[in-house]
Amino acid sequence: MATSSNNAYLGFLIAGKYTDFIIQCQNVEFKVHRIITAESGRITFPEIKPDIMARVILFMYSRDYNSYHLPTFYMTFVGDDTKDMKDPKDTEDTRSDTEEEDGYRGENGDIQAGGLRTALNVNALMYQCADMLDFEDLKQVACRRFIDHAKLVYGMDGFEEPLRVVYESTREDDKDLRFQVTCLCIENCGLLARREKTAAVVEEYNPHLWAVSVEVNKRKMSITRAVDDLNDELHLRGCKHLVPMKRMSLKVSTQDDVHSITMKCQLCSG
């Protein structure tokens, strides 16, 4: 496999000369170089889609799998629904995170159909393929790309599709992509709870963890509202003493899962 990202080996793939190794996927043959891939002369992967294998081979030669860099012959396997929206190396992106997030929105806050949703799905499938092939470098790249993109759009409608792809294509004990995606969802369960389709996917694959997270978030929100109410009450009372907490009487009570906080200033009884 290529050890650098300067495309030093990509010319061999594009030219197609001196190939001595064949990778077959679903009746499609990829002619490559044995020195790049393996020691034997032929291997077959009927379970891998040709468009994914084309990207895997591209990564072997260039350490990148953006479809814009695929040789012309390989591009025939990449349909419009899996083609990358743009080549990140061709443009200098100076947008803020908010501007970048808005750029991937479609109507009604949905992930843009031809944009980041495609990238997320492709990255998830690349991770699956890399895991099956025990291709650690590719696994880490695909995982990082998925998580970076997911952090931009996890709260949007449409995220449930690539999220389900992750859960359906990874092992239950996966400690990289599956684990990191689950952590992202759990850490933001308050927001995702309002995205019913996304929440349903998380709950389907993590029922107990999701239930606990939702309950903890409810209690957190209840306490937050109680603190806000307390601040409003102190403001109305006009208490302006900046005193240590030991001079304040604090009482927390819970009734019907609703938290209330009562604080009394011992200096002015406010």
CYANA upper distance limits for C-alpha pairs under 8 A (distance plus 0.5 A):
  1 MET  CA     35 ILE  CA      8.14
  1 MET  CA     36 ILE  CA      5.06
  1 MET  CA     37 THR  CA      6.70
  1 MET  CA     60 MET  CA      5.33
  1 MET  CA     61 TYR  CA      6.71
  2 ALA  CA      9 TYR  CA      7.26
  2 ALA  CA     36 ILE  CA      7.48
  2 ALA  CA     60 MET  CA      6.21
  2 ALA  CA     61 TYR  CA      5.56
  2 ALA  CA     62 SER  CA      6.63
  2 ALA  CA     63 ARG  CA      7.23
  3 THR  CA     63 ARG  CA      8.06
  4 SER  CA      8 ALA  CA      8.29
  4 SER  CA     62 SER  CA      7.55
  4 SER  CA     63 ARG  CA      7.33
  5 SER  CA     62 SER  CA      5.87
  5 SER  CA     63 ARG  CA      5.90
  5 SER  CA     64 ASP  CA      7.81
  6 ASN  CA     62 SER  CA      7.46
  7 ASN  CA     11 GLY  CA      7.98
  7 ASN  CA     61 TYR  CA      7.52
  7 ASN  CA     62 SER  CA      5.37
  8 ALA  CA     61 TYR  CA      8.48
  8 ALA  CA     62 SER  CA      7.89
  9 TYR  CA     13 LEU  CA      7.64
  9 TYR  CA     61 TYR  CA      5.90
  9 TYR  CA     62 SER  CA      7.14
 10 LEU  CA     14 ILE  CA      6.81
 10 LEU  CA     58 LEU  CA      8.24
 10 LEU  CA     61 TYR  CA      5.87
 10 LEU  CA     62 SER  CA      6.38
 11 GLY  CA     15 ALA  CA      6.48
 12 PHE  CA     16 GLY  CA      6.48
 12 PHE  CA     17 LYS  CA      7.08
 13 LEU  CA     17 LYS  CA      8.23
 13 LEU  CA     32 VAL  CA      7.29
 13 LEU  CA     61 TYR  CA      7.79
 13 LEU  CA     71 PRO  CA      7.88
 14 ILE  CA     71 PRO  CA      5.76
 14 ILE  CA     72 THR  CA      8.39
 16 GLY  CA     31 LYS  CA      7.91
 16 GLY  CA     32 VAL  CA      7.86
 18 TYR  CA     33 HIS  CA      7.70
 19 THR  CA     31 LYS  CA      6.37
 19 THR  CA     32 VAL  CA      5.47
 19 THR  CA     33 HIS  CA      5.26
 19 THR  CA     34 ARG  CA      7.95
 20 ASP  CA     31 LYS  CA      7.61
 20 ASP  CA     32 VAL  CA      6.89
 20 ASP  CA     33 HIS  CA      5.85
 20 ASP  CA     34 ARG  CA      6.35
 20 ASP  CA     41 GLY  CA      7.31
 21 PHE  CA     31 LYS  CA      6.28
 21 PHE  CA     32 VAL  CA      5.71
 21 PHE  CA     33 HIS  CA      5.92
 21 PHE  CA     34 ARG  CA      5.65
 21 PHE  CA     40 SER  CA      8.06
 21 PHE  CA     41 GLY  CA      5.38
 21 PHE  CA     42 ARG  CA      6.17
 22 ILE  CA     29 GLU  CA      6.81
 22 ILE  CA     30 PHE  CA      6.02
 22 ILE  CA     31 LYS  CA      5.21
 22 ILE  CA     32 VAL  CA      6.64
 22 ILE  CA     41 GLY  CA      7.03
 22 ILE  CA     42 ARG  CA      5.26
 22 ILE  CA     43 ILE  CA      6.99
 23 ILE  CA     29 GLU  CA      6.21
 23 ILE  CA     30 PHE  CA      5.55
 23 ILE  CA     31 LYS  CA      7.12
 23 ILE  CA     32 VAL  CA      8.13
 23 ILE  CA     42 ARG  CA      6.48
 23 ILE  CA     43 ILE  CA      5.66
 23 ILE  CA     44 THR  CA      6.29
 23 ILE  CA     45 PHE  CA      8.02
 24 GLN  CA     28 VAL  CA      5.98
 24 GLN  CA     29 GLU  CA      4.96
 24 GLN  CA     30 PHE  CA      6.72
 24 GLN  CA     42 ARG  CA      8.32
 24 GLN  CA     43 ILE  CA      6.84
 24 GLN  CA     44 THR  CA      5.08
 24 GLN  CA     45 PHE  CA      6.57
 24 GLN  CA     46 PRO  CA      7.84
 25 CYS  CA     29 GLU  CA      7.05
 25 CYS  CA     44 THR  CA      6.56
 25 CYS  CA     45 PHE  CA      5.52
 25 CYS  CA     46 PRO  CA      5.44
 25 CYS  CA     47 GLU  CA      7.74
 25 CYS  CA     48 ILE  CA      6.55
 25 CYS  CA     49 LYS  CA      6.93
 25 CYS  CA     50 PRO  CA      6.18
 25 CYS  CA     53 MET  CA      8.02
 26 GLN  CA     45 PHE  CA      7.89
 26 GLN  CA     46 PRO  CA      5.49
 26 GLN  CA     47 GLU  CA      7.89
 26 GLN  CA     48 ILE  CA      7.94
 26 GLN  CA     49 LYS  CA      7.41
 26 GLN  CA     50 PRO  CA      7.45
 27 ASN  CA     46 PRO  CA      8.47
 28 VAL  CA     50 PRO  CA      7.23
 30 PHE  CA     54 ALA  CA      8.33
 32 VAL  CA     36 ILE  CA      8.25
 32 VAL  CA     37 THR  CA      8.22
 33 HIS  CA     37 THR  CA      7.10
 34 ARG  CA     38 ALA  CA      5.81
 34 ARG  CA     39 GLU  CA      6.66
 34 ARG  CA     40 SER  CA      7.88
 34 ARG  CA     41 GLY  CA      7.60
 35 ILE  CA     39 GLU  CA      7.82
 36 ILE  CA     60 MET  CA      7.29
 36 ILE  CA     61 TYR  CA      7.69
 37 THR  CA     60 MET  CA      7.84
 48 ILE  CA     52 ILE  CA      7.37
 48 ILE  CA     53 MET  CA      7.12
 48 ILE  CA    129 CYS  CA      7.78
 49 LYS  CA     53 MET  CA      6.86
 50 PRO  CA     54 ALA  CA      6.47
 50 PRO  CA     77 PHE  CA      6.69
 51 ASP  CA     55 ARG  CA      7.09
 51 ASP  CA     74 TYR  CA      8.21
 51 ASP  CA     77 PHE  CA      5.43
 51 ASP  CA     78 VAL  CA      5.68
 52 ILE  CA     56 VAL  CA      6.83
 52 ILE  CA    122 VAL  CA      8.19
 52 ILE  CA    125 LEU  CA      7.73
 52 ILE  CA    126 MET  CA      7.00
 52 ILE  CA    129 CYS  CA      8.34
 53 MET  CA     57 ILE  CA      6.64
 54 ALA  CA     58 LEU  CA      6.74
 54 ALA  CA     70 LEU  CA      8.12
 54 ALA  CA     74 TYR  CA      6.61
 54 ALA  CA     77 PHE  CA      8.17
 55 ARG  CA     59 PHE  CA      6.68
 55 ARG  CA     65 TYR  CA      5.35
 55 ARG  CA     66 ASN  CA      7.72
 55 ARG  CA     67 SER  CA      7.46
 55 ARG  CA     70 LEU  CA      7.90
 55 ARG  CA    126 MET  CA      8.49
 56 VAL  CA     60 MET  CA      6.93
 56 VAL  CA     65 TYR  CA      7.18
 56 VAL  CA    126 MET  CA      7.85
 56 VAL  CA    130 ALA  CA      8.47
 57 ILE  CA     61 TYR  CA      7.15
 58 LEU  CA     62 SER  CA      6.53
 58 LEU  CA     63 ARG  CA      7.73
 58 LEU  CA     64 ASP  CA      7.13
 58 LEU  CA     65 TYR  CA      6.15
 58 LEU  CA     69 HIS  CA      8.33
 58 LEU  CA     70 LEU  CA      7.09
 59 PHE  CA     63 ARG  CA      4.69
 59 PHE  CA     64 ASP  CA      5.14
 59 PHE  CA     65 TYR  CA      5.61
 59 PHE  CA    138 LEU  CA      8.01
 63 ARG  CA    138 LEU  CA      8.47
 65 TYR  CA     69 HIS  CA      7.85
 65 TYR  CA     70 LEU  CA      8.33
 66 ASN  CA     70 LEU  CA      7.87
 66 ASN  CA     84 ASP  CA      7.12
 66 ASN  CA     87 ASP  CA      7.45
 67 SER  CA     75 MET  CA      7.85
 67 SER  CA     78 VAL  CA      8.07
 67 SER  CA     83 LYS  CA      6.67
 67 SER  CA     84 ASP  CA      6.38
 68 TYR  CA     84 ASP  CA      7.60
 68 TYR  CA     86 LYS  CA      8.15
 68 TYR  CA     87 ASP  CA      6.79
 70 LEU  CA     74 TYR  CA      6.43
 70 LEU  CA     75 MET  CA      6.55
 71 PRO  CA     75 MET  CA      6.92
 72 THR  CA     76 THR  CA      7.67
 74 TYR  CA     78 VAL  CA      7.85
 78 VAL  CA     82 THR  CA      6.55
 78 VAL  CA     83 LYS  CA      6.51
 79 GLY  CA     83 LYS  CA      6.55
 81 ASP  CA    114 GLY  CA      7.39
 81 ASP  CA    118 THR  CA      7.22
 82 THR  CA    118 THR  CA      6.27
 82 THR  CA    119 ALA  CA      8.07
 82 THR  CA    122 VAL  CA      7.32
 83 LYS  CA    118 THR  CA      7.99
 84 ASP  CA    115 GLY  CA      7.98
 84 ASP  CA    118 THR  CA      7.74
 84 ASP  CA    119 ALA  CA      7.04
 85 MET  CA    114 GLY  CA      7.28
 85 MET  CA    115 GLY  CA      6.02
 85 MET  CA    116 LEU  CA      8.35
 86 LYS  CA     90 ASP  CA      8.47
 87 ASP  CA     91 THR  CA      7.87
 88 PRO  CA     92 GLU  CA      8.12
 95 ARG  CA     99 GLU  CA      6.19
 95 ARG  CA    100 GLU  CA      6.39
 96 SER  CA    100 GLU  CA      6.57
 97 ASP  CA    101 GLU  CA      6.52
 97 ASP  CA    152 LEU  CA      8.06
 98 THR  CA    102 ASP  CA      6.67
 99 GLU  CA    103 GLY  CA      6.72
100 GLU  CA    104 TYR  CA      7.32
100 GLU  CA    152 LEU  CA      8.38
101 GLU  CA    105 ARG  CA      7.33
101 GLU  CA    152 LEU  CA      6.01
101 GLU  CA    153 VAL  CA      7.21
104 TYR  CA    111 ILE  CA      6.28
104 TYR  CA    112 GLN  CA      5.76
104 TYR  CA    115 GLY  CA      6.84
104 TYR  CA    116 LEU  CA      6.67
104 TYR  CA    153 VAL  CA      8.36
105 ARG  CA    109 GLY  CA      5.96
105 ARG  CA    110 ASP  CA      5.91
105 ARG  CA    111 ILE  CA      5.24
105 ARG  CA    112 GLN  CA      5.52
105 ARG  CA    156 MET  CA      8.44
106 GLY  CA    110 ASP  CA      5.34
106 GLY  CA    111 ILE  CA      5.94
106 GLY  CA    112 GLN  CA      4.83
106 GLY  CA    113 ALA  CA      7.62
107 GLU  CA    112 GLN  CA      8.33
109 GLY  CA    156 MET  CA      6.28
109 GLY  CA    157 ASP  CA      6.78
110 ASP  CA    156 MET  CA      6.04
110 ASP  CA    157 ASP  CA      5.03
110 ASP  CA    158 GLY  CA      6.14
111 ILE  CA    115 GLY  CA      7.93
111 ILE  CA    116 LEU  CA      7.16
111 ILE  CA    117 ARG  CA      6.66
111 ILE  CA    153 VAL  CA      7.51
111 ILE  CA    156 MET  CA      6.79
111 ILE  CA    157 ASP  CA      6.85
111 ILE  CA    158 GLY  CA      6.01
111 ILE  CA    159 PHE  CA      7.48
112 GLN  CA    116 LEU  CA      6.93
112 GLN  CA    117 ARG  CA      7.18
113 ALA  CA    117 ARG  CA      6.65
113 ALA  CA    118 THR  CA      7.75
114 GLY  CA    118 THR  CA      6.68
115 GLY  CA    119 ALA  CA      7.26
116 LEU  CA    120 LEU  CA      6.56
116 LEU  CA    149 HIS  CA      7.69
117 ARG  CA    121 ASN  CA      6.76
117 ARG  CA    158 GLY  CA      7.97
117 ARG  CA    159 PHE  CA      7.76
117 ARG  CA    161 GLU  CA      8.39
117 ARG  CA    162 PRO  CA      7.23
118 THR  CA    122 VAL  CA      6.65
119 ALA  CA    123 ASN  CA      6.53
119 ALA  CA    146 PHE  CA      8.24
120 LEU  CA    124 ALA  CA      6.67
120 LEU  CA    146 PHE  CA      6.03
120 LEU  CA    149 HIS  CA      7.43
120 LEU  CA    150 ALA  CA      7.91
120 LEU  CA    162 PRO  CA      6.34
121 ASN  CA    125 LEU  CA      6.82
121 ASN  CA    161 GLU  CA      8.47
121 ASN  CA    162 PRO  CA      5.59
121 ASN  CA    165 VAL  CA      7.19
122 VAL  CA    126 MET  CA      6.52
123 ASN  CA    127 TYR  CA      6.61
123 ASN  CA    142 ALA  CA      5.61
123 ASN  CA    143 CYS  CA      7.60
123 ASN  CA    145 ARG  CA      7.25
123 ASN  CA    146 PHE  CA      6.16
124 ALA  CA    128 GLN  CA      6.82
124 ALA  CA    142 ALA  CA      7.44
124 ALA  CA    143 CYS  CA      7.94
124 ALA  CA    146 PHE  CA      7.27
124 ALA  CA    162 PRO  CA      7.91
124 ALA  CA    165 VAL  CA      7.19
124 ALA  CA    166 VAL  CA      6.15
124 ALA  CA    169 SER  CA      8.06
125 LEU  CA    129 CYS  CA      6.69
125 LEU  CA    165 VAL  CA      8.19
125 LEU  CA    166 VAL  CA      8.33
125 LEU  CA    169 SER  CA      7.60
126 MET  CA    130 ALA  CA      6.56
126 MET  CA    138 LEU  CA      8.22
126 MET  CA    139 LYS  CA      7.98
126 MET  CA    142 ALA  CA      6.66
127 TYR  CA    131 ASP  CA      6.54
127 TYR  CA    138 LEU  CA      7.62
127 TYR  CA    139 LYS  CA      5.54
127 TYR  CA    140 GLN  CA      8.44
127 TYR  CA    142 ALA  CA      5.81
127 TYR  CA    143 CYS  CA      6.89
127 TYR  CA    177 LEU  CA      8.32
128 GLN  CA    132 MET  CA      6.76
128 GLN  CA    139 LYS  CA      8.43
128 GLN  CA    169 SER  CA      6.36
128 GLN  CA    170 THR  CA      6.68
129 CYS  CA    133 LEU  CA      6.70
130 ALA  CA    134 ASP  CA      6.30
130 ALA  CA    135 PHE  CA      5.21
130 ALA  CA    136 GLU  CA      7.30
130 ALA  CA    138 LEU  CA      6.34
130 ALA  CA    139 LYS  CA      5.74
131 ASP  CA    135 PHE  CA      6.64
131 ASP  CA    136 GLU  CA      7.73
131 ASP  CA    139 LYS  CA      6.82
135 PHE  CA    139 LYS  CA      6.71
136 GLU  CA    140 GLN  CA      6.80
137 ASP  CA    141 VAL  CA      6.94
138 LEU  CA    142 ALA  CA      6.54
139 LYS  CA    143 CYS  CA      6.48
140 GLN  CA    144 ARG  CA      6.53
141 VAL  CA    145 ARG  CA      6.66
142 ALA  CA    146 PHE  CA      6.66
143 CYS  CA    147 ILE  CA      6.71
143 CYS  CA    176 ASP  CA      7.56
143 CYS  CA    177 LEU  CA      5.80
144 ARG  CA    148 ASP  CA      6.53
145 ARG  CA    149 HIS  CA      6.71
146 PHE  CA    150 ALA  CA      6.42
146 PHE  CA    177 LEU  CA      8.47
147 ILE  CA    151 LYS  CA      6.61
147 ILE  CA    177 LEU  CA      8.17
147 ILE  CA    180 GLN  CA      7.98
147 ILE  CA    181 VAL  CA      7.41
148 ASP  CA    152 LEU  CA      7.57
149 HIS  CA    153 VAL  CA      7.33
150 ALA  CA    154 TYR  CA      5.82
151 LYS  CA    184 LEU  CA      8.23
153 VAL  CA    159 PHE  CA      7.34
154 TYR  CA    159 PHE  CA      6.28
154 TYR  CA    185 CYS  CA      8.18
154 TYR  CA    192 LEU  CA      8.30
155 GLY  CA    159 PHE  CA      7.89
155 GLY  CA    191 LEU  CA      7.03
155 GLY  CA    192 LEU  CA      6.56
155 GLY  CA    195 ARG  CA      7.69
156 MET  CA    195 ARG  CA      8.04
157 ASP  CA    195 ARG  CA      7.29
157 ASP  CA    197 LYS  CA      8.32
157 ASP  CA    198 THR  CA      8.16
158 GLY  CA    162 PRO  CA      8.49
158 GLY  CA    198 THR  CA      8.34
159 PHE  CA    163 LEU  CA      6.67
159 PHE  CA    198 THR  CA      6.95
160 GLU  CA    164 ARG  CA      6.54
160 GLU  CA    197 LYS  CA      6.55
160 GLU  CA    198 THR  CA      4.87
160 GLU  CA    199 ALA  CA      8.48
160 GLU  CA    201 VAL  CA      7.03
161 GLU  CA    165 VAL  CA      6.95
162 PRO  CA    166 VAL  CA      6.82
163 LEU  CA    167 TYR  CA      7.05
163 LEU  CA    181 VAL  CA      8.40
163 LEU  CA    198 THR  CA      8.17
163 LEU  CA    201 VAL  CA      7.87
164 ARG  CA    168 GLU  CA      6.51
164 ARG  CA    201 VAL  CA      6.91
165 VAL  CA    169 SER  CA      6.41
166 VAL  CA    170 THR  CA      6.50
166 VAL  CA    177 LEU  CA      8.14
166 VAL  CA    178 ARG  CA      6.95
167 TYR  CA    171 ARG  CA      8.29
167 TYR  CA    172 GLU  CA      8.41
167 TYR  CA    178 ARG  CA      7.14
167 TYR  CA    205 TYR  CA      7.80
170 THR  CA    174 ASP  CA      6.99
170 THR  CA    178 ARG  CA      7.07
171 ARG  CA    178 ARG  CA      8.38
172 GLU  CA    178 ARG  CA      8.27
174 ASP  CA    178 ARG  CA      6.25
174 ASP  CA    179 PHE  CA      6.89
175 LYS  CA    179 PHE  CA      5.60
175 LYS  CA    180 GLN  CA      8.05
176 ASP  CA    180 GLN  CA      6.46
177 LEU  CA    181 VAL  CA      6.51
178 ARG  CA    182 THR  CA      6.66
179 PHE  CA    183 CYS  CA      6.70
180 GLN  CA    184 LEU  CA      6.73
181 VAL  CA    185 CYS  CA      6.83
182 THR  CA    186 ILE  CA      6.63
182 THR  CA    202 VAL  CA      8.03
183 CYS  CA    187 GLU  CA      6.46
184 LEU  CA    188 ASN  CA      6.85
185 CYS  CA    189 CYS  CA      6.27
185 CYS  CA    192 LEU  CA      7.61
185 CYS  CA    202 VAL  CA      7.95
186 ILE  CA    210 TRP  CA      7.41
186 ILE  CA    213 SER  CA      6.93
188 ASN  CA    192 LEU  CA      6.79
189 CYS  CA    193 ALA  CA      6.17
189 CYS  CA    199 ALA  CA      8.45
189 CYS  CA    210 TRP  CA      8.42
189 CYS  CA    213 SER  CA      7.25
189 CYS  CA    214 VAL  CA      6.94
189 CYS  CA    217 ASN  CA      7.88
190 GLY  CA    194 ARG  CA      7.87
190 GLY  CA    214 VAL  CA      7.59
190 GLY  CA    217 ASN  CA      6.71
191 LEU  CA    195 ARG  CA      7.72
192 LEU  CA    196 GLU  CA      7.84
192 LEU  CA    198 THR  CA      7.10
192 LEU  CA    199 ALA  CA      6.24
193 ALA  CA    199 ALA  CA      6.09
193 ALA  CA    214 VAL  CA      8.14
194 ARG  CA    199 ALA  CA      8.22
195 ARG  CA    199 ALA  CA      6.52
196 GLU  CA    200 ALA  CA      6.47
197 LYS  CA    201 VAL  CA      7.05
198 THR  CA    202 VAL  CA      6.99
199 ALA  CA    203 GLU  CA      6.56
200 ALA  CA    204 GLU  CA      6.47
201 VAL  CA    205 TYR  CA      7.05
202 VAL  CA    206 ASN  CA      6.28
202 VAL  CA    207 PRO  CA      7.94
202 VAL  CA    210 TRP  CA      7.42
203 GLU  CA    207 PRO  CA      4.97
203 GLU  CA    208 HIS  CA      8.26
203 GLU  CA    209 LEU  CA      8.43
203 GLU  CA    210 TRP  CA      6.03
203 GLU  CA    211 ALA  CA      8.03
206 ASN  CA    210 TRP  CA      6.33
207 PRO  CA    211 ALA  CA      6.66
208 HIS  CA    212 VAL  CA      6.78
209 LEU  CA    213 SER  CA      6.67
210 TRP  CA    214 VAL  CA      6.61
211 ALA  CA    215 GLU  CA      6.78
212 VAL  CA    216 VAL  CA      6.64
213 SER  CA    217 ASN  CA      6.57
214 VAL  CA    218 LYS  CA      6.69
215 GLU  CA    219 ARG  CA      6.91
216 VAL  CA    220 LYS  CA      6.63
217 ASN  CA    221 MET  CA      6.59
218 LYS  CA    222 SER  CA      6.64
219 ARG  CA    223 ILE  CA      6.71
219 ARG  CA    257 ASP  CA      7.97
219 ARG  CA    258 VAL  CA      8.34
219 ARG  CA    259 HIS  CA      8.38
220 LYS  CA    224 THR  CA      6.66
221 MET  CA    225 ARG  CA      6.64
222 SER  CA    226 ALA  CA      6.73
222 SER  CA    258 VAL  CA      6.61
222 SER  CA    259 HIS  CA      6.37
223 ILE  CA    227 VAL  CA      6.71
223 ILE  CA    259 HIS  CA      6.22
223 ILE  CA    260 SER  CA      7.80
224 THR  CA    228 ASP  CA      6.77
225 ARG  CA    229 ASP  CA      6.65
226 ALA  CA    230 LEU  CA      6.65
226 ALA  CA    259 HIS  CA      6.79
226 ALA  CA    260 SER  CA      5.75
226 ALA  CA    261 ILE  CA      6.48
227 VAL  CA    231 ASN  CA      6.71
227 VAL  CA    260 SER  CA      8.48
227 VAL  CA    261 ILE  CA      7.26
228 ASP  CA    232 ASP  CA      6.79
229 ASP  CA    233 GLU  CA      6.67
230 LEU  CA    234 LEU  CA      6.71
230 LEU  CA    261 ILE  CA      7.14
230 LEU  CA    262 THR  CA      7.43
230 LEU  CA    263 MET  CA      7.97
231 ASN  CA    235 HIS  CA      6.65
232 ASP  CA    236 LEU  CA      6.76
233 GLU  CA    237 ARG  CA      6.73
234 LEU  CA    238 GLY  CA      6.81
234 LEU  CA    239 CYS  CA      6.51
234 LEU  CA    270 GLY  CA      7.74
235 HIS  CA    239 CYS  CA      7.15
237 ARG  CA    270 GLY  CA      6.55
238 GLY  CA    270 GLY  CA      7.94
239 CYS  CA    265 CYS  CA      8.14
239 CYS  CA    268 CYS  CA      7.93
239 CYS  CA    270 GLY  CA      6.14
241 HIS  CA    265 CYS  CA      8.43
241 HIS  CA    267 LEU  CA      8.37
243 VAL  CA    247 ARG  CA      6.93
243 VAL  CA    248 MET  CA      8.17
244 PRO  CA    248 MET  CA      7.70
245 MET  CA    249 SER  CA      8.34
247 ARG  CA    265 CYS  CA      7.16
247 ARG  CA    266 GLN  CA      6.18
247 ARG  CA    267 LEU  CA      7.97
248 MET  CA    263 MET  CA      7.00
248 MET  CA    264 LYS  CA      6.12
248 MET  CA    265 CYS  CA      5.36
248 MET  CA    266 GLN  CA      6.25
249 SER  CA    262 THR  CA      8.39
249 SER  CA    263 MET  CA      5.85
249 SER  CA    264 LYS  CA      5.45
249 SER  CA    265 CYS  CA      7.01
249 SER  CA    266 GLN  CA      7.44
250 LEU  CA    261 ILE  CA      7.65
250 LEU  CA    262 THR  CA      6.27
250 LEU  CA    263 MET  CA      5.00
250 LEU  CA    264 LYS  CA      7.17
251 LYS  CA    261 ILE  CA      6.16
251 LYS  CA    262 THR  CA      5.53
251 LYS  CA    263 MET  CA      6.86
252 VAL  CA    259 HIS  CA      7.55
252 VAL  CA    260 SER  CA      6.26
252 VAL  CA    261 ILE  CA      5.01
252 VAL  CA    262 THR  CA      6.89
253 SER  CA    259 HIS  CA      6.32
253 SER  CA    260 SER  CA      5.83
253 SER  CA    261 ILE  CA      6.96
254 THR  CA    258 VAL  CA      5.93
254 THR  CA    259 HIS  CA      4.98
254 THR  CA    260 SER  CA      6.74
255 GLN  CA    259 HIS  CA      7.17
264 LYS  CA    269 SER  CA      6.47
264 LYS  CA    270 GLY  CA      6.33
265 CYS  CA    269 SER  CA      5.44
265 CYS  CA    270 GLY  CA      5.71
266 GLN  CA    270 GLY  CA      8.12
